[in-house]
Amino acid sequence: MNKFSCVLKYSNEDGGWIATIPEIPNLSAFGVTQEKAIQELKIARDLMLDMYMEDGCPIPEPDVLKPLRQPNQKGLF
């Protein structure tokens, strides 16, 4: 449940970091440091997923990296 992607961008306007999870629309968190933004995002993520479950909405699947090649497959080059 905690394998979601995280995007961090600095906001000059806000004077801090904005963290988002692309798989969960409209979810973002702010922090003066990158670490604080991620900490706040984890809290927001957990609350959002709780709301999804309470409302019977499907939980988004984390977008994880796929292997470049399958096990036992020869190299591409």
N, CA, C and O of each residue as an XYZ file, in Angstrom:
308
protein
N       0.821     -1.193      0.000
C       0.000      0.000      0.000
C       0.861      1.250      0.000
O       0.369      2.337     -0.302
N       2.148      1.115      0.337
C       3.000      2.293      0.389
C       4.009      2.342     -0.751
O       5.111      2.863     -0.578
N       3.649      1.807     -1.908
C       4.560      1.794     -3.055
C       4.165      2.836     -4.098
O       4.527      2.713     -5.268
N       3.428      3.853     -3.680
C       3.021      4.898     -4.605
C       4.208      5.768     -4.981
O       5.163      5.902     -4.215
N       4.139      6.354     -6.159
C       5.154      7.296     -6.607
C       5.011      8.595     -5.828
O       3.928      8.929     -5.349
N       6.102      9.316     -5.709
C       6.085     10.615     -5.041
C       6.839     11.610     -5.912
O       7.960     11.347     -6.345
N       6.213     12.756     -6.162
C       6.855     13.820     -6.931
C       7.040     15.010     -6.003
O       6.096     15.448     -5.345
N       8.267     15.532     -5.953
C       8.587     16.703     -5.142
C       8.981     17.852     -6.058
O       9.832     17.694     -6.933
N       8.358     19.006     -5.853
C       8.709     20.196     -6.622
C       8.787     21.370     -5.664
O       7.970     21.507     -4.753
N       9.786     22.215     -5.887
C       9.912     23.407     -5.058
C       8.996     24.490     -5.600
O       8.912     24.690     -6.811
N       8.306     25.190     -4.700
C       7.402     26.274     -5.075
C       7.969     27.599     -4.560
O       7.997     27.852     -3.356
N       8.421     28.440     -5.496
C       8.890     29.773     -5.101
C       7.757     30.569     -4.469
O       7.960     31.309     -3.507
N       6.570     30.406     -5.024
C       5.405     31.141     -4.524
C       5.100     30.805     -3.066
O       4.774     31.688     -2.273
N       5.209     29.522     -2.722
C       4.893     29.080     -1.368
C       6.113     29.053     -0.449
O       5.973     28.975      0.771
N       7.306     29.118     -1.035
C       8.521     29.077     -0.231
C       8.776     27.736      0.412
O       9.278     27.663      1.534
N       8.436     26.679     -0.287
C       8.658     25.337      0.248
C       8.389     24.282     -0.803
O       8.244     24.581     -1.988
N       8.326     23.055     -0.351
C       8.186     21.896     -1.224
C       6.745     21.417     -1.277
O       6.046     21.378     -0.265
N       6.314     21.051     -2.483
C       5.004     20.452     -2.702
C       5.239     19.001     -3.112
O       5.968     18.725     -4.064
N       4.620     18.091     -2.392
C       4.731     16.664     -2.688
C       3.380     16.164     -3.194
O       2.335     16.500     -2.637
N       3.414     15.364     -4.248
C       2.192     14.791     -4.799
C       2.384     13.304     -5.069
O       3.508     12.811     -5.153
N       1.270     12.607     -5.201
C       1.253     11.204     -5.618
C       0.455     11.163     -6.918
O      -0.765     11.325     -6.894
N       1.122     10.950     -8.049
C       0.421     10.982     -9.335
C      -0.752     10.006     -9.434
O      -1.733     10.291    -10.121
N      -0.663      8.873     -8.766
C      -1.730      7.874     -8.851
C      -2.992      8.286     -8.092
O      -4.059      7.716     -8.321
N      -2.887      9.266     -7.194
C      -4.034      9.718     -6.407
C      -4.303     11.174     -6.776
O      -3.642     12.078     -6.264
N      -5.266     11.403     -7.659
C      -5.555     12.771     -8.115
C      -5.913     13.716     -6.962
O      -6.526     13.316     -5.972
N      -5.518     14.959     -7.121
C      -5.870     16.041     -6.189
C      -5.292     15.871     -4.795
O      -5.806     16.458     -3.842
N      -4.245     15.088     -4.657
C      -3.606     14.905     -3.355
C      -2.249     15.592     -3.385
O      -1.424     15.307     -4.252
N      -2.019     16.489     -2.445
C      -0.721     17.150     -2.339
C      -0.473     17.535     -0.889
O      -1.398     17.581     -0.078
N       0.790     17.811     -0.574
C       1.160     18.220      0.766
C       2.317     19.204      0.674
O       3.101     19.168     -0.275
N       2.418     20.077      1.663
C       3.432     21.113      1.695
C       4.398     20.871      2.846
O       4.018     20.370      3.904
N       5.650     21.237      2.617
C       6.640     21.221      3.684
C       7.740     22.216      3.397
O       8.082     22.450      2.238
N       8.299     22.805      4.442
C       9.412     23.743      4.283
C      10.646     22.987      3.793
O      11.481     23.545      3.081
N      10.757     21.711      4.178
C      11.833     20.847      3.691
C      11.219     19.700      2.892
O      10.022     19.432      2.992
N      12.046     19.031      2.105
C      11.577     17.866      1.354
C      11.068     16.789      2.311
O      10.038     16.162      2.060
N      11.786     16.583      3.394
C      11.417     15.553      4.355
C      10.043     15.841      4.972
O       9.225     14.934      5.130
N       9.798     17.113      5.319
C       8.518     17.484      5.919
C       7.379     17.316      4.913
O       6.290     16.872      5.276
N       7.629     17.670      3.645
C       6.596     17.498      2.619
C       6.238     16.023      2.459
O       5.062     15.680      2.335
N       7.241     15.153      2.462
C       6.988     13.715      2.342
C       6.249     13.194      3.574
O       5.335     12.378      3.454
N       6.643     13.661      4.746
C       5.962     13.252      5.984
C       4.483     13.656      5.939
O       3.611     12.859      6.285
N       4.208     14.873      5.522
C       2.828     15.342      5.422
C       2.055     14.590      4.337
O       0.862     14.328      4.483
N       2.749     14.245      3.247
C       2.104     13.503      2.164
C       1.676     12.111      2.622
O       0.607     11.634      2.241
N       2.497     11.463      3.430
C       2.137     10.138      3.953
C       0.862     10.206      4.781
O       0.005      9.328      4.690
N       0.743     11.254      5.588
C      -0.470     11.430      6.399
C      -1.674     11.648      5.488
O      -2.720     11.025      5.667
N      -1.515     12.547      4.501
C      -2.612     12.836      3.569
C      -2.990     11.594      2.769
O      -4.172     11.341      2.538
N      -1.989     10.814      2.342
C      -2.241      9.574      1.591
C      -3.074      8.608      2.418
O      -4.055      8.050      1.927
N      -2.685      8.411      3.671
C      -3.407      7.468      4.528
C      -4.853      7.916      4.736
O      -5.771      7.096      4.702
N      -5.052      9.217      4.951
C      -6.411      9.732      5.122
C      -7.240      9.564      3.844
O      -8.411      9.191      3.900
N      -6.621      9.842      2.698
C      -7.323      9.710      1.419
C      -7.696      8.250      1.163
O      -8.815      7.968      0.734
N      -6.782      7.329      1.418
C      -7.084      5.910      1.201
C      -8.170      5.426      2.157
O      -9.002      4.598      1.786
N      -8.164      5.942      3.390
C      -9.251      5.615      4.325
C     -10.594      6.086      3.773
O     -11.591      5.368      3.858
N     -10.620      7.299      3.206
C     -11.853      7.819      2.613
C     -12.301      6.960      1.439
O     -13.488      6.665      1.302
N     -11.354      6.557      0.589
C     -11.688      5.682     -0.539
C     -12.379      4.417     -0.037
O     -13.408      4.007     -0.573
N     -11.796      3.795      1.010
C     -12.345      2.548      1.535
C     -13.725      2.765      2.154
O     -14.643      1.977      1.927
N     -13.869      3.843      2.942
C     -15.158      4.135      3.573
C     -16.252      4.382      2.538
O     -17.405      3.998      2.738
N     -15.881      5.030      1.423
C     -16.851      5.355      0.377
C     -17.041      4.227     -0.632
O     -17.864      4.336     -1.541
N     -16.279      3.142     -0.474
C     -16.388      2.023     -1.401
C     -15.756      2.289     -2.757
O     -16.084      1.621     -3.738
N     -14.857      3.257     -2.819
C     -14.175      3.574     -4.084
C     -12.993      2.638     -4.277
O     -12.386      2.197     -3.301
N     -12.658      2.330     -5.530
C     -11.497      1.479     -5.758
C     -10.201      2.198     -5.363
O     -10.043      3.396     -5.596
N      -9.298      1.452     -4.773
C      -7.994      1.993     -4.379
C      -7.092      2.008     -5.615
O      -6.957      0.985     -6.287
N      -6.477      3.142     -5.922
C      -5.584      3.190     -7.078
C      -4.398      2.227     -6.900
O      -3.900      2.026     -5.793
N      -3.973      1.653     -8.002
C      -2.806      0.771     -7.983
C      -1.535      1.616     -8.077
O      -1.472      2.546     -8.880
N      -0.524      1.301     -7.265
C       0.750      2.008     -7.400
C       1.358      1.753     -8.775
O       1.262      0.649     -9.310
N       1.976      2.769     -9.335
C       2.635      2.663    -10.633
C       4.104      2.347    -10.389
O       4.926      3.248    -10.225
N       4.424      1.045    -10.367
C       5.795      0.623    -10.074
C       6.554      0.356    -11.371
O       5.959      0.043    -12.402
N       7.869      0.485    -11.303
C       8.696      0.232    -12.476
C       8.624     -1.234    -12.872
O       8.618     -2.123    -12.020
N       8.572     -1.469    -14.157
C       8.577     -2.821    -14.692
C      10.018     -3.197    -15.015
O      10.802     -2.330    -15.402
N      10.386     -4.468    -14.866
C      11.745     -4.874    -15.207
C      12.017     -4.636    -16.690
O      11.131     -4.795    -17.530
N      13.246     -4.255    -16.994
C      13.619     -4.040    -18.384
C      13.658     -5.351    -19.155
O      13.424     -5.380    -20.364
N      13.949     -6.412    -18.461
C      13.937     -7.721    -19.118
C      13.411     -8.760    -18.143
O      13.465     -8.576    -16.927
N      12.914     -9.831    -18.684
C      12.366    -10.902    -17.878
C      13.490    -11.766    -17.313
O      14.565    -11.849    -17.907
N      13.248    -12.414    -16.162
C      14.261    -13.336    -15.645
C      14.611    -14.387    -16.701
O      13.747    -14.812    -17.468
N      15.845    -14.791    -16.736
C      16.361    -15.802    -17.673
C      16.349    -15.320    -19.121
O      16.521    -16.133    -20.030
N      16.153    -14.034    -19.364
C      16.185    -13.502    -20.714
C      17.598    -12.980    -20.987
O      18.221    -12.363    -20.123
N      18.082    -13.233    -22.177
C      19.413    -12.745    -22.556
C      19.381    -11.227    -22.636
O      18.314    -10.636    -22.801
N      20.533    -10.597    -22.520
C      20.643     -9.148    -22.604
C      20.120     -8.623    -23.921
O      20.034     -9.363    -24.901
N      19.773     -7.361    -23.948
C      19.216     -6.742    -25.150
C      20.301     -6.334    -26.147
O      19.992     -6.045    -27.303
N      21.548     -6.307    -25.727
C      22.602     -5.839    -26.629
C      23.547     -6.936    -27.029
O      24.488     -6.695    -27.785
